[in-house]
Amino acid sequence: MQNIFMSKQKPEDYIDKNGTGKYPAAPKKCPHSDCGIPLKMKKNGYYTRELITLEFVGRIKIRRYKCLKCGKTVSMLPSFCIAGFTYGVEFVIALLQQVIKLGSIKKTVKEWQGRFESLSRRLVHKYMTRLRNNRKLIQYGINQLSPDNISLGRMPGDNDWTKGFLFGIRPSLSPEFNANFQKATGKSFLSIQNSIA
């Protein structure tokens, strides 16, 4: 299980376990639904993960905690990360905004590949498809976080909805949104499991 926590720090602060990046305290109960025992979890070391943001490319350390009863773990990802994705939240949003502006995945990839060689049309298409497939989940999360944005749900076409999401609520599309969305829905806005319940 991966939980996102709000971090005001930069990826560079999480390069090693002695960095200045702060992790949340151990959960006071197991977050796994089949356990849930109210017993403080134990620190269970770190693991590294690749991260690419608009300004950082490298490996960061992720803190892990373990339940003393069921033995399952929970990893704590800083809010600039997206669970299961190498690219950070601000990178993905900026990338998808560029696709909408240029009207072409191919043009966007060509423009960005000078800085980010690993970027491919297939990957950008995957991100755009996930975003559109998760429309109901995203709308549910937005409604939970900010009821004044409920109007997004009335946009009929995927293109209009995607534009409204990527540009209409721009101040919300941040690491803070990422952390709050995961807390409200239990999923990433790019989750492969796009069901609400």
PyMOL commands that set and color helices and strands:
alter all, ss='L'
color gray80, all
select helices_A, chain A and resi 11-14+89-102+105-112+121-133+135-145+147-154+158-168+170-172+175-185
alter helices_A, ss='H'
color red, helices_A
select strands_A, chain A and resi 2-5+42-52+57-66+73-78
alter strands_A, ss='S'
color yellow, strands_A
deselect
rebuild
show_as cartoon
